[in-house]
Amino acid sequence: MKKSMTTIAASLTLLMALSACGGNNGNNGNSGSADNSAAQPSGGSASAEAPAKEVTLRVTSWVPEMKPAMEKIGEQFAKENPGVTVDFSIIPGDQYENITKTKLLANDAPDLFFMFASRVDELAANGLIGELSGASFYDRLLPGFQKKSADGKLYALPVDYSAYGVFYNQDVFKSLNLTPPQTFAELLSVSETIKAAGIEPFALGAKDSWTIENMALPMYASMTKPNEPNFGKDLYDGKASMSDAAFKRPFLALAELQDKGYINKGALGIDYQQSVASVLEGKTAMIASGSYVVGTASTLEADAQLGYFPFPADEGDPGLLMIVDKSLVYSSKGKNPELAQKFIDFFARADIMKMHIEGLNAIPTLGDTNAALPQALLDLGASAAKFRSFSQGFYLPGRAYQTFTEKLLPEIITGKGATDARFAELDKQLKEELQNPKVAVPFEEQ
């Protein structure tokens, strides 16, 4: 695929803009000024600490696009640590969390695994992942990502993060003389123009069910959060309900897109990869999702270039959702905990993180990661510097999350709409789940 890449200087501009959105914990936010001493290779010292016997470190993820870079990273770790082999494997995304938790409880987990950031506190509270007591990377994290768990301990390396919004085929927009819409009403008008041209406005690969939730996330960031920035915390404190208009608004908007025929037909039979490919091929014009779309696009054979705009609000400025996409953790009951921690420090090294970020076209959390970035991520950076950002998406534990993902969202996509009864069911189940003391409440909300 032809990619429009930028210089390191432009990449640093994006990182600085995004770090400013995360707040300032006494750091001046200058991503280029971090101390690189912990980020450089350690020369020949690694071999002096090599294991006395052959060891295989097992590492898992749900992201197949990571595999080429991870294989190179594993080879480099093995080179610096004779006797060690890194075995990297993929578990399908829809099964990843359940399979990983099952293996953890059965003491059969991989040594290290990438995990959704929203689940780290829960795993830590249940003693399933280990503390990173001697981590050297913490001070190199951008200010917004210098966060520890509720017990004040560090359990994860936040590897990269996603910013959500709408990624669009620039050629389609140019051919129809379209510009990124500023309001939801304008988005409906743009979608109607695209539909009239014989192109489906939005791509959705709902065969991978998580894509429906991730389409709703940027809508929530723009339609709920700017006016109700503490809505998520209010839900957990019992001050708000899922039946409130503020929570329902993005789902009603999603239902409207579906009802007007602006989401591709047969979405439940199309997977995520196919949905991204359809945008690149111009069969559809837009995809509402996370910035990992750019990384997926880079693996597909297409000449199209993606642009980006925040999902528009009903009125006023949109909001941007920026959340850690992948966190690297290690199993507390694994066979090689010390070596696993060493691998995490190794992965955080600037030269190694650069391999991961450029291999995936992701946005790094470490300020000294000098990686080139595609145009869509630069567009995203411009929006991040202009609009308010939020770090908390949907976090629904247990049965509430099952109802959300298995009932509400698929019903919207099949044209049944978002019913008051379903929202009431969600609210009831959330309140019941919060009675469980092991449910980790994720706020501090931004």
C-alpha positions as CSV (number, residue, x, y, z in Angstrom):
1,M,0.0,0.0,0.0
2,K,1.2,3.5,-0.7
3,K,1.4,5.4,2.5
4,S,1.9,9.2,2.9
5,M,4.4,9.3,5.8
6,T,5.8,12.4,7.6
7,T,9.0,13.3,9.3
8,I,9.9,12.6,12.8
9,A,9.4,16.3,13.6
10,A,5.8,16.1,12.5
11,S,5.3,12.9,14.6
12,L,6.6,14.7,17.7
13,T,4.1,17.6,17.1
14,L,1.3,15.1,17.2
15,L,2.6,13.5,20.4
16,M,2.9,16.8,22.1
17,A,-0.6,17.8,21.1
18,L,-2.0,14.5,22.4
19,S,0.0,14.6,25.6
20,A,-1.5,18.0,26.4
21,C,-4.9,16.4,26.3
22,G,-4.1,14.0,29.1
23,G,-3.4,16.6,31.7
24,N,-0.1,17.7,33.3
25,N,1.3,15.8,36.3
26,G,4.1,18.3,36.9
27,N,5.7,17.5,33.6
28,N,6.1,20.2,31.0
29,G,4.6,17.9,28.3
30,N,7.7,18.2,26.0
31,S,7.7,14.7,24.5
32,G,11.2,15.2,23.1
33,S,12.9,16.1,26.4
34,A,12.5,12.8,28.2
35,D,15.7,11.1,29.6
36,N,16.6,8.5,27.1
37,S,19.1,6.7,29.3
38,A,16.6,4.0,30.1
39,A,15.6,3.7,26.5
40,Q,18.8,2.6,25.0
41,P,20.1,-0.9,24.4
42,S,22.3,-2.2,27.2
43,G,25.1,-3.5,25.1
44,G,26.5,-6.8,26.2
45,S,25.1,-6.7,29.7
46,A,22.0,-8.7,28.7
47,S,24.0,-11.9,28.0
48,A,25.5,-11.8,31.5
49,E,22.0,-12.3,32.9
50,A,21.0,-15.0,30.4
51,P,19.0,-18.0,31.7
52,A,21.0,-21.1,32.5
53,K,18.6,-23.2,30.5
54,E,16.5,-22.9,27.4
55,V,13.4,-20.8,28.2
56,T,10.3,-20.0,26.0
57,L,8.4,-16.8,26.8
58,R,4.9,-17.1,25.6
59,V,3.2,-13.8,24.6
60,T,-0.4,-13.4,23.2
61,S,-2.4,-10.7,21.6
62,W,-5.7,-10.3,19.8
63,V,-4.2,-8.1,17.0
64,P,-3.0,-10.1,14.0
65,E,-1.3,-7.0,12.5
66,M,1.2,-7.1,15.3
67,K,2.7,-10.3,14.3
68,P,5.4,-9.1,11.8
69,A,6.9,-6.5,14.2
70,M,6.5,-8.8,17.2
71,E,8.5,-11.6,15.5
72,K,11.3,-9.1,14.9
73,I,11.1,-7.8,18.5
74,G,11.2,-11.4,19.8
75,E,14.2,-12.2,17.7
76,Q,16.0,-9.1,19.1
77,F,15.2,-10.1,22.7
78,A,16.5,-13.6,22.0
79,K,19.7,-12.2,20.6
80,E,20.3,-10.1,23.7
81,N,19.2,-13.0,26.0
82,P,20.8,-16.2,24.8
83,G,18.8,-19.3,25.6
84,V,15.4,-17.4,25.4
85,T,12.8,-17.9,22.7
86,V,9.8,-15.6,22.4
87,D,6.7,-17.4,21.1
88,F,4.1,-14.8,20.0
89,S,0.6,-16.0,19.2
90,I,-2.8,-14.6,18.3
91,I,-6.2,-15.4,19.9
92,P,-9.3,-14.0,18.0
93,G,-10.6,-10.8,19.4
94,D,-14.1,-11.9,20.3
95,Q,-12.7,-14.8,22.3
96,Y,-9.6,-13.2,23.7
97,E,-10.7,-12.0,27.1
98,N,-12.6,-15.1,28.0
99,I,-9.8,-17.5,26.8
100,T,-7.2,-15.4,28.6
101,K,-9.1,-15.3,31.9
102,T,-9.8,-19.0,31.7
103,K,-6.1,-19.8,31.2
104,L,-5.2,-17.4,34.1
105,L,-7.6,-19.2,36.5
106,A,-6.3,-22.6,35.3
107,N,-2.6,-21.5,35.8
108,D,-2.1,-22.1,32.1
109,A,-1.7,-18.5,31.0
110,P,1.1,-17.2,28.8
111,D,4.0,-15.5,30.5
112,L,3.0,-12.1,29.1
113,F,-0.1,-10.9,27.3
114,F,-1.5,-7.8,25.8
115,M,-4.8,-6.8,27.5
116,F,-7.5,-4.1,27.1
117,A,-6.6,-1.3,29.4
118,S,-10.0,-1.2,31.0
119,R,-9.5,-4.7,32.4
120,V,-6.1,-4.2,34.0
121,D,-7.4,-3.0,37.4
122,E,-9.8,-6.0,37.6
123,L,-7.1,-8.5,36.8
124,A,-4.8,-6.9,39.4
125,A,-7.5,-6.8,42.1
126,N,-8.0,-10.6,41.6
127,G,-4.2,-11.3,41.8
128,L,-3.9,-12.5,38.2
129,I,-1.2,-10.2,37.0
130,G,2.0,-9.2,38.6
131,E,3.3,-5.8,39.8
132,L,6.0,-4.0,37.8
133,S,8.0,-3.0,40.8
134,G,11.2,-2.0,39.1
135,A,9.8,-0.6,35.9
136,S,12.2,2.0,34.3
137,F,9.8,3.4,31.7
138,Y,7.2,5.1,34.0
139,D,8.7,8.6,33.8
140,R,9.0,8.4,30.0
141,L,5.2,8.0,29.6
142,L,3.3,11.0,28.3
143,P,1.7,12.8,31.3
144,G,-1.8,11.5,30.6
145,F,-0.6,7.9,30.8
146,Q,1.3,8.2,34.1
147,K,-1.4,6.4,36.0
148,K,-1.3,3.5,38.5
149,S,-3.9,1.2,39.8
150,A,-6.2,2.0,42.8
151,D,-3.7,0.4,45.2
152,G,-0.9,2.8,44.0
153,K,1.0,0.0,42.2
154,L,1.9,-0.3,38.5
155,Y,0.8,-3.4,36.7
156,A,1.0,-2.6,33.0
157,L,3.0,-0.9,30.3
158,P,0.4,1.1,28.3
159,V,1.8,0.3,24.9
160,D,-0.2,2.5,22.6
161,Y,-3.6,4.2,22.4
162,S,-6.5,4.8,20.1
163,A,-8.3,8.0,19.4
164,Y,-11.8,7.5,18.0
165,G,-13.7,9.3,15.2
166,V,-14.5,8.9,11.5
167,F,-11.9,7.8,9.0
168,Y,-12.9,8.5,5.4
169,N,-11.7,7.8,1.9
170,Q,-10.3,11.2,0.7
171,D,-10.8,10.3,-3.0
172,V,-14.6,9.7,-2.5
173,F,-15.0,12.9,-0.6
174,K,-13.1,14.8,-3.2
175,S,-15.0,13.3,-6.1
176,L,-18.3,14.4,-4.5
177,N,-17.0,17.8,-3.4
178,L,-17.6,16.9,0.2
179,T,-15.8,18.3,3.3
180,P,-15.8,16.9,6.8
181,P,-19.2,17.7,8.5
182,Q,-19.3,19.9,11.6
183,T,-22.6,18.7,13.0
184,F,-24.6,15.5,13.1
185,A,-27.2,17.1,10.8
186,E,-24.4,17.9,8.3
187,L,-23.2,14.3,8.6
188,L,-26.7,13.0,7.6
189,S,-26.6,15.4,4.6
190,V,-23.1,14.1,3.6
191,S,-24.3,10.5,4.0
192,E,-27.3,11.2,1.8
193,T,-25.1,12.6,-0.9
194,I,-22.8,9.6,-0.8
195,K,-25.7,7.2,-0.8
196,A,-27.2,9.0,-3.9
197,A,-23.9,8.4,-5.7
198,G,-24.3,4.7,-5.3
199,I,-21.7,4.4,-2.4
200,E,-22.6,3.1,1.0
201,P,-21.8,5.9,3.5
202,F,-20.5,3.8,6.5
203,A,-18.7,0.6,6.7
204,L,-19.3,-1.7,9.7
205,G,-17.9,-5.2,10.1
206,A,-20.4,-6.4,12.7
207,K,-19.4,-10.1,12.2
208,D,-16.7,-9.0,14.7
209,S,-19.2,-7.8,17.3
210,W,-16.8,-5.4,19.0
211,T,-16.9,-3.1,15.9
212,I,-20.5,-2.0,16.8
213,E,-19.4,-0.8,20.2
214,N,-16.4,0.9,18.7
215,M,-18.6,2.7,16.2
216,A,-20.7,4.0,19.1
217,L,-17.6,5.1,21.1
218,P,-16.8,8.3,19.1
219,M,-20.6,9.1,19.1
220,Y,-20.6,8.9,22.9
221,A,-17.5,11.2,23.1
222,S,-19.2,13.9,21.0
223,M,-22.9,13.5,21.9
224,T,-22.7,12.8,25.6
225,K,-19.4,13.7,27.1
226,P,-19.0,17.4,26.2
227,N,-22.2,18.3,28.0
228,E,-22.0,15.6,30.7
229,P,-18.2,15.2,31.2
230,N,-18.8,13.3,34.5
231,F,-21.6,11.1,33.2
232,G,-19.8,7.8,33.6
233,K,-18.8,8.5,37.2
234,D,-22.3,9.7,37.9
235,L,-23.6,6.3,36.7
236,Y,-21.3,4.5,39.1
237,D,-22.3,6.8,42.0
238,G,-26.0,6.3,41.4
239,K,-26.5,9.9,40.3
240,A,-27.4,9.0,36.7
241,S,-29.2,6.3,34.8
242,M,-28.8,4.5,31.5
243,S,-32.3,5.5,30.8
244,D,-31.2,9.2,30.8
245,A,-31.3,11.1,27.5
246,A,-27.5,11.8,27.8
247,F,-26.7,8.1,27.7
248,K,-29.3,7.2,25.1
249,R,-28.4,9.9,22.6
250,P,-25.5,8.3,20.7
251,F,-27.4,5.0,20.4
252,L,-30.4,6.7,19.0
253,A,-28.1,8.4,16.5
254,L,-26.6,5.0,15.6
255,A,-30.1,3.7,15.1
256,E,-30.9,6.7,12.8
257,L,-27.9,6.0,10.6
258,Q,-29.1,2.4,10.3
259,D,-32.7,3.3,9.6
260,K,-31.7,5.7,6.9
261,G,-29.6,3.1,5.1
262,Y,-26.3,4.8,5.8
263,I,-24.6,1.7,7.2
264,N,-23.6,-1.0,4.8
265,K,-26.1,-3.8,4.1
266,G,-25.3,-7.2,5.5
267,A,-23.1,-5.7,8.3
268,L,-23.5,-8.8,10.4
269,G,-21.9,-10.9,7.7
270,I,-18.9,-8.7,7.2
271,D,-15.8,-8.8,9.4
272,Y,-13.6,-5.9,10.5
273,Q,-10.9,-6.4,7.9
274,Q,-13.5,-6.5,5.1
275,S,-15.0,-3.3,6.4
276,V,-11.7,-1.4,6.3
277,A,-11.0,-2.8,2.8
278,S,-14.3,-1.6,1.6
279,V,-13.5,2.0,2.6
280,L,-10.1,1.8,0.9
281,E,-11.7,0.4,-2.3
282,G,-14.3,3.2,-2.3
283,K,-17.3,0.8,-1.9
284,T,-18.0,2.6,1.3
285,A,-16.9,6.1,2.2
286,M,-16.4,6.2,6.0
287,I,-15.7,4.0,9.0
288,A,-16.4,5.2,12.6
289,S,-13.8,3.5,14.8
290,G,-10.5,3.8,16.5
291,S,-7.1,4.9,15.0
292,Y,-6.0,1.3,14.8
293,V,-8.0,1.4,11.5
294,V,-4.9,3.2,10.0
295,G,-2.7,0.3,11.0
296,T,-5.0,-2.2,9.4
297,A,-5.2,-0.1,6.3
298,S,-1.4,-0.2,6.0
299,T,-1.5,-4.0,5.6
300,L,-4.0,-4.0,2.7
301,E,-3.1,-3.5,-0.9
302,A,-4.8,-0.2,-1.8
303,D,-3.8,3.3,-3.0
304,A,-6.5,5.2,-1.2
305,Q,-5.5,7.6,1.5
306,L,-7.6,8.0,4.7
307,G,-8.5,11.3,6.3
308,Y,-10.0,11.9,9.7
309,F,-12.6,14.0,11.5
310,P,-14.2,13.7,14.9
311,F,-17.7,12.3,15.0
312,P,-19.8,15.5,15.0
313,A,-22.0,16.6,17.8
314,D,-25.6,17.7,17.5
315,E,-24.3,21.2,18.1
316,G,-21.1,22.8,19.4
317,D,-17.6,21.3,19.5
318,P,-17.2,17.5,19.3
319,G,-15.3,15.5,21.9
320,L,-12.5,13.0,21.3
321,L,-12.2,9.7,23.1
322,M,-8.6,8.7,23.6
323,I,-8.0,5.5,25.5
324,V,-5.1,3.1,25.9
325,D,-5.6,0.4,23.3
326,K,-3.1,-2.3,24.4
327,S,-1.4,-2.8,27.7
328,L,1.3,-5.3,28.2
329,V,1.1,-7.3,31.5
330,Y,2.6,-10.5,32.9
331,S,0.9,-13.4,34.6
332,S,1.5,-13.5,38.4
333,K,1.5,-17.3,38.3
334,G,3.6,-17.7,35.2
335,K,6.7,-19.8,35.0
336,N,9.1,-16.9,34.3
337,P,8.0,-13.8,36.1
338,E,11.4,-12.1,36.4
339,L,12.2,-12.7,32.7
340,A,8.7,-11.5,31.8
341,Q,9.3,-8.2,33.7
342,K,12.6,-7.9,31.9
343,F,10.8,-8.3,28.5
344,I,8.4,-5.5,29.4
345,D,11.2,-3.1,30.2
346,F,12.9,-4.2,26.9
347,F,9.6,-3.6,25.0
348,A,9.5,-0.1,26.4
349,R,12.9,0.8,25.1
350,A,12.7,3.6,22.5
351,D,14.2,1.6,19.7
352,I,12.0,-1.4,20.3
353,M,8.8,0.7,20.8
354,K,9.6,2.4,17.5
355,M,9.5,-1.1,15.8
356,H,6.1,-1.8,17.3
357,I,4.6,1.7,16.6
358,E,5.7,1.8,13.0
359,G,4.8,-1.8,12.4
360,L,1.2,-1.1,13.5
361,N,0.8,2.6,12.6
362,A,-0.2,3.2,16.2
363,I,0.0,6.2,18.5
364,P,2.7,5.7,21.2
365,T,2.3,6.4,24.9
366,L,6.0,7.0,25.4
367,G,7.2,10.5,24.7
368,D,10.5,9.5,23.2
369,T,9.1,7.2,20.5
370,N,10.2,9.0,17.3
371,A,8.1,7.3,14.7
372,A,6.8,8.4,11.3
373,L,3.0,8.7,11.1
374,P,0.4,8.6,8.2
375,Q,-1.7,11.6,7.2
376,A,-4.9,10.4,9.0
377,L,-3.1,10.4,12.3
378,L,-1.8,13.9,11.7
379,D,-5.4,15.0,11.0
380,L,-6.3,13.4,14.3
381,G,-3.5,15.3,16.0
382,A,-4.9,18.6,14.7
383,S,-8.3,17.7,16.2
384,A,-6.7,16.6,19.5
385,A,-5.0,20.0,19.8
386,K,-8.3,21.8,19.1
387,F,-11.1,19.9,20.9
388,R,-11.6,18.5,24.4
389,S,-10.6,14.9,24.9
390,F,-11.8,12.2,27.3
391,S,-10.2,9.0,28.5
392,Q,-13.2,7.0,29.6
393,G,-15.4,5.1,27.3
394,F,-18.1,2.5,28.1
395,Y,-17.1,0.4,31.0
396,L,-19.8,-2.0,32.0
397,P,-19.0,-5.1,34.1
398,G,-20.5,-8.5,34.0
399,R,-24.1,-9.1,32.8
400,A,-24.6,-5.4,32.0
401,Y,-21.8,-5.6,29.4
402,Q,-23.3,-8.8,28.0
403,T,-26.7,-7.2,27.6
404,F,-25.0,-4.2,26.0
405,T,-22.9,-6.1,23.4
406,E,-25.1,-9.1,22.8
407,K,-28.6,-7.5,22.8
408,L,-28.7,-3.7,22.6
409,L,-26.0,-3.1,19.9
410,P,-27.0,-6.0,17.5
411,E,-30.6,-5.0,17.8
412,I,-29.8,-1.5,16.6
413,I,-27.9,-2.9,13.6
414,T,-30.7,-5.2,12.7
415,G,-33.1,-2.3,12.6
416,K,-35.0,-3.0,15.9
417,G,-33.8,0.2,17.4
418,A,-32.7,1.1,21.0
419,T,-35.7,0.5,23.2
420,D,-36.5,2.0,26.6
421,A,-36.9,-1.5,28.0
422,R,-33.3,-2.4,27.0
423,F,-31.8,0.7,28.5
424,A,-33.8,0.0,31.8
425,E,-32.4,-3.6,31.8
426,L,-28.9,-2.3,31.3
427,D,-29.3,0.2,34.2
428,K,-30.7,-2.5,36.5
429,Q,-27.9,-4.9,35.8
430,L,-25.2,-2.3,36.2
431,K,-26.5,-1.5,39.7
432,E,-26.6,-5.2,40.6
433,E,-23.0,-5.7,39.3
434,L,-21.7,-2.8,41.4
435,Q,-22.7,-4.7,44.5
436,N,-19.8,-7.0,43.8
437,P,-16.7,-5.7,45.7
438,K,-14.4,-7.2,43.1
439,V,-15.8,-5.0,40.3
440,A,-13.1,-2.4,39.7
441,V,-14.6,1.0,39.3
442,P,-12.4,2.8,36.7
443,F,-13.0,6.4,37.5
444,E,-11.1,9.2,37.9
445,E,-13.0,10.5,34.8
446,Q,-11.6,13.0,32.3
